[in-house]
Amino acid sequence: LLDLPEKTGGFWLAGALFALAFATAVWLRESHTQRPVASSHLDASAWRRIPGPMTIAMVTFVGIGLPMAIVKLFASDVFRLSEVQFGLLVVPGVAAMAGLSVPMARLGERLGSNRAVTVGLLACLIGVAGLWGSSLFLDRSAESWSVTPAAISVLAAGAALTGLGFLLALPAWYAAVSDLDPQRRGANTGAIMAAQGVGAIVGAALGSSLYGAVEHLGPLGARYAPFAGCAICVGAGWLLSLALMLPRSRGSRSPNA
């Protein structure tokens, strides 16, 4: 690896990690007893519940995808961060998310899956709004703009809250989806993940287009536009979760409510 060009080493590392994940999955499958195959029958009421979660997944992941492809360019263009500096900022965040994943999942269990989704999405919405709002704290007195400690603080706080929100929402989200129809958990989860993937792809394409529209939106407007779109989509997903998930949880006494 030391002799490889610096831009290909990451791909080799990613490939090794994927291979390790595959080997672990095979080992876990062989070390557990086989469960009986669930019935393929799915009643009409279960099908009627699928479009709502798929809509939430699609809308929310369009928002996630909007800044996904441009986040490194954004850090470089707006905050003047080099690739090394950006990486040094990302690593502690990833480590913190890994350490907090179990406590946040336990918090989601105490709240109940439906409520944890709505609370987590609200935290994400506030966090993404903070990312968007960091533009207000840039010093624009110069011909271009200059970075201020306040802008960096708001950006960091928004990123932290967004990460915590998704740590709370995602495990609860998949738990809620799996409870739609216990006989078709795999099919339902697959449909939701497909909707999420399509949403993220659409969002990434839209975000790249918005980021390139410098002439129409202005230098800062174009660079922050993907985050504005992300806030709008995550907000729409949160409102949909309130409308589609909480009424069902209030009307039942299940532990996931």
C-alpha positions as CSV (number, residue, x, y, z in Angstrom):
1,L,0.0,0.0,0.0
2,L,2.9,2.4,0.7
3,D,3.9,2.2,-3.0
4,L,0.5,2.9,-4.3
5,P,-0.5,6.4,-5.5
6,E,-2.2,8.2,-2.7
7,K,-5.5,8.5,-4.5
8,T,-5.9,4.7,-4.9
9,G,-5.0,3.6,-1.4
10,G,-8.4,4.4,-0.1
11,F,-10.1,2.1,-2.6
12,W,-7.9,-0.8,-1.5
13,L,-8.7,-0.1,2.1
14,A,-12.4,0.1,1.3
15,G,-12.2,-3.2,-0.6
16,A,-10.5,-4.9,2.4
17,L,-13.2,-3.6,4.7
18,F,-16.0,-4.9,2.5
19,A,-14.2,-8.3,2.3
20,L,-14.0,-8.3,6.1
21,A,-17.7,-7.4,6.4
22,F,-18.6,-10.2,3.9
23,A,-16.6,-12.8,5.8
24,T,-18.2,-11.7,9.1
25,A,-21.7,-11.9,7.6
26,V,-21.0,-15.5,6.4
27,W,-19.6,-16.5,9.7
28,L,-22.6,-15.1,11.6
29,R,-25.0,-16.8,9.2
30,E,-23.4,-20.2,9.7
31,S,-23.1,-19.8,13.4
32,H,-26.9,-19.2,13.9
33,T,-29.7,-21.6,13.6
34,Q,-31.9,-21.3,10.6
35,R,-35.2,-19.7,11.2
36,P,-38.4,-21.0,9.6
37,V,-39.3,-19.3,6.4
38,A,-42.2,-16.9,6.8
39,S,-45.4,-17.1,4.9
40,S,-45.4,-15.3,1.5
41,H,-49.0,-14.1,2.0
42,L,-49.4,-10.4,2.6
43,D,-52.8,-9.0,3.3
44,A,-54.2,-5.8,1.8
45,S,-53.9,-3.8,5.0
46,A,-50.1,-4.4,5.1
47,W,-49.8,-3.2,1.5
48,R,-51.7,-0.1,2.3
49,R,-49.1,0.7,5.0
50,I,-46.1,0.4,2.6
51,P,-46.6,3.6,0.5
52,G,-46.4,5.9,3.5
53,P,-43.0,4.7,4.8
54,M,-41.7,4.6,1.3
55,T,-42.7,8.2,0.8
56,I,-41.0,9.2,4.0
57,A,-37.8,7.3,3.0
58,M,-37.7,8.8,-0.5
59,V,-38.2,12.4,0.6
60,T,-35.8,12.2,3.5
61,F,-33.0,10.5,1.5
62,V,-33.4,13.0,-1.3
63,G,-32.4,15.5,1.4
64,I,-29.5,13.4,2.6
65,G,-28.3,13.0,-1.0
66,L,-28.3,16.7,-1.8
67,P,-25.1,17.6,0.1
68,M,-23.6,14.1,-0.1
69,A,-21.6,14.6,-3.3
70,I,-20.4,18.1,-2.7
71,V,-19.6,18.2,1.0
72,K,-15.8,18.0,0.5
73,L,-15.9,20.7,-2.2
74,F,-18.0,22.8,0.2
75,A,-15.5,22.5,3.0
76,S,-12.7,23.5,0.6
77,D,-14.5,26.3,-1.2
78,V,-16.2,28.0,1.7
79,F,-14.1,27.1,4.8
80,R,-10.8,26.8,2.9
81,L,-10.1,23.3,4.3
82,S,-7.6,21.1,2.6
83,E,-8.3,17.4,2.1
84,V,-6.1,16.5,5.1
85,Q,-7.8,19.1,7.3
86,F,-11.2,17.8,6.2
87,G,-10.2,14.2,7.0
88,L,-8.9,15.2,10.4
89,L,-12.3,16.8,11.2
90,V,-14.3,13.8,9.9
91,V,-12.4,11.1,11.8
92,P,-13.3,12.3,15.3
93,G,-16.9,12.7,14.2
94,V,-17.1,9.2,12.9
95,A,-15.4,7.8,16.1
96,A,-17.9,9.7,18.2
97,M,-20.9,8.4,16.2
98,A,-19.5,4.8,16.6
99,G,-19.2,5.3,20.4
100,L,-22.7,6.8,20.7
101,S,-24.5,4.4,18.4
102,V,-25.4,1.9,21.2
103,P,-26.6,4.5,23.7
104,M,-28.7,6.3,21.1
105,A,-30.2,2.9,20.0
106,R,-31.2,2.3,23.7
107,L,-32.7,5.7,23.9
108,G,-34.8,4.9,20.9
109,E,-36.0,1.7,22.5
110,R,-37.1,3.7,25.6
111,L,-38.9,6.2,23.4
112,G,-40.5,3.6,21.2
113,S,-39.7,3.2,17.5
114,N,-42.3,5.6,16.0
115,R,-41.6,8.4,18.5
116,A,-37.8,7.9,18.2
117,V,-38.1,8.4,14.4
118,T,-40.0,11.7,14.7
119,V,-37.6,13.0,17.5
120,G,-34.6,11.9,15.5
121,L,-35.8,13.6,12.3
122,L,-36.5,16.8,14.2
123,A,-33.0,16.8,15.6
124,C,-31.7,16.3,12.0
125,L,-33.8,19.1,10.8
126,I,-32.5,21.5,13.4
127,G,-28.9,20.3,12.7
128,V,-29.2,20.8,8.9
129,A,-30.7,24.2,9.5
130,G,-27.6,25.0,11.5
131,L,-25.4,23.9,8.6
132,W,-27.4,26.1,6.3
133,G,-27.4,29.0,8.8
134,S,-23.6,29.0,9.2
135,S,-23.6,31.2,6.2
136,L,-25.0,34.0,8.3
137,F,-21.9,34.1,10.4
138,L,-19.3,34.4,7.6
139,D,-17.6,37.8,7.4
140,R,-18.8,39.3,4.1
141,S,-17.1,42.7,4.6
142,A,-14.3,41.7,2.2
143,E,-14.7,41.3,-1.6
144,S,-15.4,37.6,-1.2
145,W,-15.9,36.3,2.4
146,S,-13.8,35.1,5.3
147,V,-14.3,32.4,7.8
148,T,-15.1,33.3,11.4
149,P,-15.0,31.2,14.6
150,A,-18.7,31.7,15.0
151,A,-19.4,30.2,11.5
152,I,-17.2,27.2,12.3
153,S,-18.9,26.7,15.7
154,V,-22.4,26.8,14.2
155,L,-21.3,24.4,11.4
156,A,-19.8,22.0,13.9
157,A,-22.9,22.2,16.2
158,G,-25.2,21.6,13.2
159,A,-23.2,18.6,12.1
160,A,-23.1,17.1,15.6
161,L,-26.9,17.4,16.0
162,T,-27.5,16.0,12.5
163,G,-25.4,13.0,13.3
164,L,-27.1,12.4,16.7
165,G,-30.5,12.7,15.1
166,F,-29.7,10.0,12.5
167,L,-28.2,7.8,15.2
168,L,-31.6,7.9,17.0
169,A,-33.8,7.8,13.9
170,L,-32.3,5.1,11.7
171,P,-32.4,2.0,14.1
172,A,-35.9,3.0,15.2
173,W,-36.9,3.5,11.5
174,Y,-35.9,0.0,10.5
175,A,-37.6,-1.4,13.6
176,A,-40.8,0.4,12.7
177,V,-40.6,-0.9,9.1
178,S,-40.0,-4.5,10.3
179,D,-43.2,-4.3,12.4
180,L,-45.4,-3.3,9.5
181,D,-45.9,-7.0,8.7
182,P,-43.7,-9.6,10.6
183,Q,-44.4,-12.1,7.8
184,R,-42.8,-9.9,5.2
185,R,-40.0,-8.1,7.1
186,G,-37.4,-8.8,4.4
187,A,-39.6,-7.6,1.6
188,N,-40.7,-4.5,3.4
189,T,-37.2,-3.6,4.4
190,G,-35.9,-4.2,0.9
191,A,-38.6,-1.9,-0.5
192,I,-37.7,0.8,1.9
193,M,-34.0,0.5,1.3
194,A,-34.7,0.7,-2.5
195,A,-36.7,3.9,-1.9
196,Q,-33.8,5.3,0.2
197,G,-31.3,4.5,-2.5
198,V,-33.3,6.1,-5.3
199,G,-33.8,9.2,-3.1
200,A,-30.1,9.5,-2.3
201,I,-29.2,9.1,-6.0
202,V,-31.7,11.8,-7.1
203,G,-30.6,14.1,-4.2
204,A,-26.9,13.7,-5.2
205,A,-27.6,14.6,-8.8
206,L,-29.7,17.6,-7.7
207,G,-27.1,18.8,-5.2
208,S,-24.4,18.7,-7.8
209,S,-26.5,20.7,-10.2
210,L,-27.3,23.3,-7.5
211,Y,-23.7,23.6,-6.4
212,G,-22.7,24.3,-10.0
213,A,-25.2,27.1,-10.4
214,V,-22.8,29.8,-9.2
215,E,-23.8,32.3,-11.9
216,H,-27.5,32.2,-11.0
217,L,-27.4,31.9,-7.2
218,G,-24.2,33.8,-6.4
219,P,-21.0,32.2,-5.0
220,L,-22.3,31.6,-1.4
221,G,-25.9,31.0,-2.5
222,A,-24.9,28.1,-4.8
223,R,-22.6,26.5,-2.3
224,Y,-25.3,26.6,0.4
225,A,-28.2,25.6,-1.8
226,P,-27.8,21.9,-1.3
227,F,-28.0,22.4,2.4
228,A,-31.1,24.5,2.0
229,G,-32.7,21.8,-0.1
230,C,-31.6,19.2,2.5
231,A,-33.3,21.1,5.3
232,I,-36.5,21.4,3.2
233,C,-36.6,17.7,2.4
234,V,-35.8,16.5,5.9
235,G,-38.4,18.9,7.2
236,A,-40.9,17.4,4.8
237,G,-39.9,13.9,6.0
238,W,-40.4,14.9,9.6
239,L,-43.9,16.3,8.9
240,L,-44.8,13.1,7.0
241,S,-43.6,11.0,10.0
242,L,-45.8,13.0,12.3
243,A,-48.8,12.5,10.1
244,L,-48.2,8.8,9.2
245,M,-46.5,7.4,12.3
246,L,-47.7,9.1,15.4
247,P,-51.5,8.6,14.9
248,R,-50.9,4.9,14.4
249,S,-48.8,4.7,17.6
250,R,-51.4,6.6,19.6
251,G,-54.2,4.3,18.4
252,S,-52.4,1.2,19.6
253,R,-50.8,0.0,22.8
254,S,-47.9,-1.8,21.2
255,P,-44.5,-1.3,22.8
256,N,-43.2,0.3,19.6
257,A,-45.7,3.1,19.8
